[in-house]
Amino acid sequence: MLTSTVIKLLKSPCLSQISRGSQSCSIFSSAIHCIGRDGLPVETDTHKLRQYVCGSDMVKENRQDVKVKEDHEYPDWLWSLRTGHPLPLEELDPNTKYYWRRLRTLHMRNNNKIAKLRGF
């Protein structure tokens, strides 16, 4: 969060106070001005962003972020991880627990879509 942020939420002109923990916000003319704690600092140094995993160390004092290594220093299985969509149900083995969980999830999603179409 920035020290002062403007978030447009309401279109009706009003003047009131909202308190959210340590923040106090005033609403007027379709905007909320919040003044509160500063959030995490955003790193803008490009050299540091390329060399370190910024924000990996949550300690406030003596912060030391993890240095990014060369590709050959990481294990081989890391580069073969699936990061896209999950496998289709037809490609999974029906003797695994993952298959039956996926089948149940897809069935529930389908039932929810049908229930939305029915209305009342």
C-alpha positions in Angstrom: 0.0 0.0 0.0 1.2 3.5 -0.6 0.9 6.1 2.1 -2.0 7.8 0.4 -4.0 5.9 -2.2 -7.1 6.9 -4.0 -9.6 4.1 -4.8 -12.7 4.8 -6.7 -15.5 2.8 -5.2 -18.7 4.9 -4.7 -20.4 7.3 -7.1 -22.7 8.9 -4.6 -21.4 12.0 -2.9 -21.1 11.4 0.8 -18.7 12.3 3.6 -18.0 9.7 6.3 -15.2 8.1 8.2 -14.3 4.4 8.0 -11.7 2.9 10.3 -9.9 -0.3 9.3 -7.5 -1.3 12.0 -4.7 1.2 11.9 -6.1 3.0 8.8 -8.6 5.8 8.8 -10.4 6.5 5.5 -12.7 9.3 4.5 -15.2 8.8 1.7 -16.4 11.6 -0.5 -17.4 12.2 -4.1 -16.7 8.7 -5.5 -13.3 8.3 -3.9 -11.7 6.9 -0.8 -8.5 8.4 0.5 -6.8 6.0 2.8 -3.8 7.0 4.9 -2.2 4.1 6.8 0.8 2.0 7.2 3.4 1.7 4.4 3.4 -1.7 2.7 6.3 -3.7 1.5 8.9 -1.6 -0.2 9.1 -2.2 -4.0 12.5 -2.8 -5.4 13.3 -0.7 -8.5 17.0 -1.5 -8.9 17.2 -3.7 -12.1 20.6 -5.2 -11.2 19.3 -6.4 -7.8 16.1 -7.7 -9.4 18.1 -9.8 -11.9 20.6 -11.1 -9.3 18.4 -11.7 -6.2 15.0 -13.1 -5.3 13.7 -9.9 -3.7 11.4 -10.3 -0.7 12.5 -13.9 0.0 13.8 -12.9 3.5 11.0 -11.7 5.7 13.3 -10.4 8.5 13.1 -6.7 8.7 16.6 -6.1 10.1 19.8 -7.4 8.3 17.7 -8.5 5.3 19.7 -10.8 2.9 17.7 -12.0 -0.1 18.5 -15.3 -1.8 21.0 -15.0 -4.8 19.8 -16.4 -8.1 22.1 -19.3 -9.2 23.0 -20.4 -12.7 20.6 -22.8 -14.5 22.9 -25.8 -14.3 23.1 -25.5 -10.4 19.3 -26.3 -10.1 18.1 -29.9 -10.2 16.9 -31.3 -13.5 13.4 -32.1 -12.3 12.8 -28.4 -11.8 12.8 -27.7 -15.5 10.3 -30.5 -16.3 7.6 -29.3 -14.0 4.2 -28.7 -15.6 3.3 -25.0 -15.2 0.4 -24.9 -17.7 -3.0 -26.4 -17.6 -3.5 -29.8 -15.9 -3.6 -33.0 -17.9 -7.0 -33.9 -19.5 -8.9 -36.6 -17.7 -8.5 -39.0 -20.6 -4.7 -38.9 -20.1 -4.8 -39.8 -16.4 -4.6 -43.3 -15.0 -8.0 -44.3 -13.4 -6.2 -46.2 -10.7 -4.8 -43.1 -9.0 -6.4 -40.9 -6.3 -5.6 -37.8 -8.4 -7.8 -39.1 -11.2 -10.8 -39.5 -9.0 -10.3 -36.1 -7.3 -10.2 -34.4 -10.7 -13.3 -36.4 -11.8 -15.2 -35.3 -8.7 -14.1 -31.6 -9.2 -15.1 -31.5 -12.8 -18.4 -33.2 -12.0 -19.1 -30.6 -9.2 -18.2 -27.7 -11.6 -20.6 -29.1 -14.2 -23.4 -29.5 -11.7 -22.8 -25.9 -10.4 -23.1 -24.6 -14.0 -26.3 -26.4 -14.6 -27.7 -25.2 -11.2 -26.9 -21.6 -12.3 -28.9 -22.0 -15.5 -32.0 -23.3 -13.7 -32.5 -20.2 -11.6 -35.1 -20.6 -8.8 
